[in-house]
């Protein structure tokens, strides 16, 4: 699935657009992994529930997508 992921150079260009993790609460989801998951969904057209496990729980990724949107 490497073709659906951002390169290091691409990530360096956009990483500052994402909020920094909070100091308390649940461990944060890695923004890069979440963004790659969103790209996978958009490129493949698959339903959220079909998101591969390597990206984490689909509800978490969808929640971040909805929040960032």
C-alpha positions as CSV (number, residue, x, y, z in Angstrom):
1,X,0.0,0.0,0.0
2,X,3.0,2.3,-0.3
3,X,1.5,4.0,-3.3
4,X,-1.3,5.4,-1.1
5,X,1.0,7.0,1.4
6,X,2.7,10.4,1.5
7,X,6.4,10.6,1.0
8,X,8.6,12.2,3.7
9,X,9.0,15.3,1.5
10,X,5.2,15.6,1.1
11,X,4.6,15.2,4.8
12,X,7.2,17.8,5.7
13,X,5.2,20.3,3.6
14,X,1.9,19.8,5.4
15,X,2.8,18.6,8.9
16,X,2.5,22.0,10.5
17,X,-1.2,22.2,9.4
18,X,-2.3,19.7,12.0
19,X,-2.9,20.5,15.6
20,X,-0.3,19.5,18.2
21,X,-1.3,16.7,20.6
22,X,-2.7,17.6,24.0
23,X,-0.7,16.9,27.1
24,X,-3.4,15.1,28.9
25,X,-6.0,12.5,27.9
26,X,-5.9,9.5,25.5
27,X,-2.8,8.9,23.5
28,X,-3.2,10.8,20.2
29,X,-3.5,9.2,16.9
30,X,-0.6,9.8,14.6
31,X,-1.7,12.6,12.2
32,X,0.4,11.2,9.4
33,X,-1.2,7.7,9.7
34,X,-4.6,9.3,9.9
35,X,-4.0,11.5,6.9
36,X,-2.7,8.5,4.9
37,X,-5.8,6.6,5.9
38,X,-8.0,9.4,4.6
39,X,-6.1,9.5,1.4
40,X,-6.6,5.7,1.0
41,X,-10.4,6.1,1.5
42,X,-10.5,9.0,-1.0
43,X,-8.4,7.2,-3.6
44,X,-10.1,3.8,-3.4
45,X,-13.7,4.9,-2.9
46,X,-14.1,2.2,-0.2
47,X,-16.5,2.5,2.7
48,X,-15.0,3.7,6.0
49,X,-15.6,0.2,7.5
50,X,-13.3,-1.3,4.9
51,X,-10.3,0.7,6.0
52,X,-7.3,-1.6,6.5
53,X,-6.3,-2.4,10.1
54,X,-2.8,-0.9,9.6
55,X,-4.5,2.6,9.7
56,X,-6.2,2.0,13.0
57,X,-9.9,2.0,13.9
58,X,-12.1,3.4,11.1
59,X,-14.3,5.4,13.6
60,X,-11.3,7.2,14.9
61,X,-10.0,8.1,11.4
62,X,-13.5,9.1,10.3
63,X,-13.8,11.3,13.4
64,X,-10.5,13.1,12.6
65,X,-11.7,13.4,9.0
66,X,-14.9,15.0,10.1
67,X,-13.1,17.3,12.6
68,X,-10.4,18.4,10.1
69,X,-13.0,18.9,7.3
